[in-house]
Amino acid sequence: MRKPLHSFRGAALGAVAAAAVVAVAGIGPAQARTPSAGAGAEAPAAVPQRTPAHLVPRELPPHPSSDWYAGDVTRGLPETPPFCVEKTLPSAGATHRTFWTEYDTGATQIVVRTGTVDAARKLAAAAEKKIRACAADWQGDYPQGTASWRDYGALTAEDGAHVYGVHTSYPDSEPGIHLFGVGRDGRTVTVVSWGEMGGYEQAPLADFKRTTTTAVVKLYHP
């Protein structure tokens, strides 16, 4: 059986690559800072001027040994979708930003501007449902591993936000801990994901809740 491999790495950014056959959700040594502008390199798709604001590195949970780095805000979904929400968010109306550190910690924010408030409400609910089912789905794919999830509760931010944790472990591989924040303001939805090697006790929960609240507040655009 193949061993599970996930990645928080964004297209062309090479933000955080899974370094070996690990059971963690996309965590490995940081590879690169920014893509080179060599021949044949494609520029990121232009982002509409009225795109809701995204997180910046200083708004992510502090890393004890590294600064955070960030790619540009880019139209569409990341080339490698964040663990647990694959095939959940539409590319239309989406923008994303990928973050990484010099170690094994990475993060991604996806923002989706939908056509109506009702569509945004349904999209946020679908993302939360996928995250709640993620541990069971992962263990179904990798029965030799173990996975669990925790509901860290709702946050008071605009039209609502919720934070979850997912832990995965596979024999002979490093375990992975992941935090997810899903929030909505009007017809705009954001999903923030954070992950590294480790367990629940290493997750910066209080800081991540602040990050999620900030992400949702920044969605507003007149």
NORJODA-V221351 format. One record per residue. N is the residue number from 0. RES is the residue in one letter. NEAR is the number of other C-alpha atoms within 12 Angstrom. D_CENTER is the distance of its C-alpha to the mean C-alpha in Angstrom with 2 decimals. Layout:
N & RES & NEAR & D_CENTER
N & RES & NEAR & D_CENTER
//
This chain:
0 & M & 10 & 26.56
1 & R & 14 & 23.68
2 & K & 25 & 21.25
3 & P & 34 & 17.59
4 & L & 32 & 15.27
5 & H & 35 & 11.56
6 & S & 46 & 9.80
7 & F & 49 & 6.87
8 & R & 48 & 9.70
9 & G & 42 & 10.14
10 & A & 34 & 13.55
11 & A & 29 & 16.37
12 & L & 36 & 14.51
13 & G & 35 & 14.64
14 & A & 42 & 12.17
15 & V & 44 & 11.72
16 & A & 39 & 13.81
17 & A & 35 & 14.73
18 & A & 27 & 18.26
19 & A & 21 & 20.19
20 & V & 25 & 20.34
21 & V & 33 & 18.12
22 & A & 40 & 16.87
23 & V & 46 & 13.73
24 & A & 53 & 10.38
25 & G & 45 & 10.16
26 & I & 45 & 11.77
27 & G & 38 & 14.93
28 & P & 26 & 16.94
29 & A & 32 & 15.71
30 & Q & 29 & 17.56
31 & A & 24 & 18.09
32 & R & 26 & 17.84
33 & T & 23 & 18.38
34 & P & 22 & 19.87
35 & S & 14 & 23.64
36 & A & 12 & 25.52
37 & G & 10 & 27.81
38 & A & 8 & 29.77
39 & G & 9 & 27.95
40 & A & 12 & 24.62
41 & E & 14 & 23.10
42 & A & 19 & 22.19
43 & P & 24 & 18.95
44 & A & 17 & 19.81
45 & A & 16 & 21.29
46 & V & 22 & 19.33
47 & P & 16 & 21.55
48 & Q & 13 & 23.10
49 & R & 15 & 22.23
50 & T & 27 & 18.46
51 & P & 37 & 16.97
52 & A & 32 & 16.07
53 & H & 42 & 12.62
54 & L & 39 & 11.79
55 & V & 27 & 13.82
56 & P & 27 & 13.67
57 & R & 21 & 16.18
58 & E & 27 & 14.18
59 & L & 40 & 11.61
60 & P & 35 & 13.05
61 & P & 26 & 15.94
62 & H & 29 & 16.15
63 & P & 14 & 19.72
64 & S & 11 & 20.57
65 & S & 19 & 18.67
66 & D & 23 & 17.73
67 & W & 32 & 14.33
68 & Y & 34 & 14.46
69 & A & 35 & 12.83
70 & G & 36 & 13.49
71 & D & 32 & 15.02
72 & V & 34 & 13.78
73 & T & 36 & 14.37
74 & R & 33 & 15.51
75 & G & 30 & 14.09
76 & L & 35 & 11.02
77 & P & 40 & 9.75
78 & E & 27 & 12.44
79 & T & 31 & 10.36
80 & P & 33 & 7.91
81 & P & 44 & 4.88
82 & F & 46 & 7.21
83 & C & 43 & 8.94
84 & V & 43 & 8.48
85 & E & 27 & 10.44
86 & K & 19 & 13.42
87 & T & 26 & 12.56
88 & L & 38 & 11.88
89 & P & 29 & 14.77
90 & S & 22 & 15.03
91 & A & 16 & 17.88
92 & G & 28 & 17.20
93 & A & 32 & 13.61
94 & T & 43 & 12.48
95 & H & 49 & 9.43
96 & R & 45 & 9.14
97 & T & 48 & 7.99
98 & F & 50 & 9.06
99 & W & 47 & 11.02
100 & T & 39 & 14.02
101 & E & 27 & 17.30
102 & Y & 29 & 16.56
103 & D & 40 & 14.08
104 & T & 48 & 11.22
105 & G & 54 & 8.11
106 & A & 53 & 5.05
107 & T & 54 & 3.63
108 & Q & 55 & 5.33
109 & I & 55 & 7.19
110 & V & 48 & 10.66
111 & V & 44 & 13.33
112 & R & 39 & 16.95
113 & T & 29 & 19.01
114 & G & 18 & 22.79
115 & T & 18 & 23.63
116 & V & 19 & 22.67
117 & D & 18 & 23.32
118 & A & 22 & 20.99
119 & A & 30 & 18.14
120 & R & 28 & 19.13
121 & K & 23 & 19.15
122 & L & 33 & 15.76
123 & A & 39 & 14.17
124 & A & 26 & 16.39
125 & A & 25 & 15.43
126 & A & 39 & 11.68
127 & E & 34 & 12.88
128 & K & 23 & 15.46
129 & K & 29 & 13.28
130 & I & 39 & 11.28
131 & R & 31 & 14.78
132 & A & 25 & 16.16
133 & C & 34 & 13.60
134 & A & 34 & 15.67
135 & A & 23 & 18.86
136 & D & 25 & 17.75
137 & W & 35 & 16.59
138 & Q & 24 & 19.88
139 & G & 15 & 21.77
140 & D & 21 & 20.66
141 & Y & 23 & 21.34
142 & P & 21 & 24.21
143 & Q & 20 & 25.09
144 & G & 30 & 21.91
145 & T & 28 & 20.96
146 & A & 34 & 17.97
147 & S & 27 & 17.68
148 & W & 30 & 15.66
149 & R & 25 & 16.40
150 & D & 23 & 16.50
151 & Y & 23 & 16.28
152 & G & 21 & 17.72
153 & A & 22 & 17.79
154 & L & 28 & 17.63
155 & T & 21 & 20.19
156 & A & 28 & 18.47
157 & E & 26 & 20.01
158 & D & 26 & 20.06
159 & G & 29 & 17.97
160 & A & 37 & 14.67
161 & H & 41 & 13.80
162 & V & 40 & 11.97
163 & Y & 42 & 11.75
164 & G & 43 & 11.78
165 & V & 44 & 12.09
166 & H & 42 & 14.31
167 & T & 45 & 15.58
168 & S & 34 & 18.72
169 & Y & 29 & 20.94
170 & P & 20 & 24.49
171 & D & 15 & 25.09
172 & S & 26 & 21.43
173 & E & 31 & 19.28
174 & P & 34 & 17.36
175 & G & 44 & 13.64
176 & I & 40 & 12.13
177 & H & 50 & 8.70
178 & L & 52 & 8.08
179 & F & 49 & 6.71
180 & G & 49 & 8.36
181 & V & 54 & 9.91
182 & G & 49 & 12.69
183 & R & 47 & 15.45
184 & D & 36 & 18.22
185 & G & 31 & 20.91
186 & R & 29 & 19.85
187 & T & 42 & 16.44
188 & V & 52 & 13.18
189 & T & 57 & 9.77
190 & V & 53 & 6.51
191 & V & 53 & 4.56
192 & S & 51 & 2.56
193 & W & 53 & 5.38
194 & G & 52 & 7.86
195 & E & 46 & 11.41
196 & M & 37 & 14.73
197 & G & 28 & 16.58
198 & G & 27 & 17.18
199 & Y & 26 & 16.79
200 & E & 15 & 19.30
201 & Q & 24 & 17.22
202 & A & 30 & 14.22
203 & P & 28 & 14.66
204 & L & 30 & 14.64
205 & A & 20 & 16.85
206 & D & 22 & 15.09
207 & F & 34 & 11.64
208 & K & 35 & 13.65
209 & R & 27 & 15.13
210 & T & 41 & 11.95
211 & T & 46 & 10.99
212 & T & 36 & 14.64
213 & T & 34 & 14.79
214 & A & 43 & 12.01
215 & V & 40 & 14.03
216 & V & 29 & 17.30
217 & K & 28 & 16.52
218 & L & 35 & 16.16
219 & Y & 26 & 19.94
220 & H & 17 & 21.95
221 & P & 11 & 25.70
//
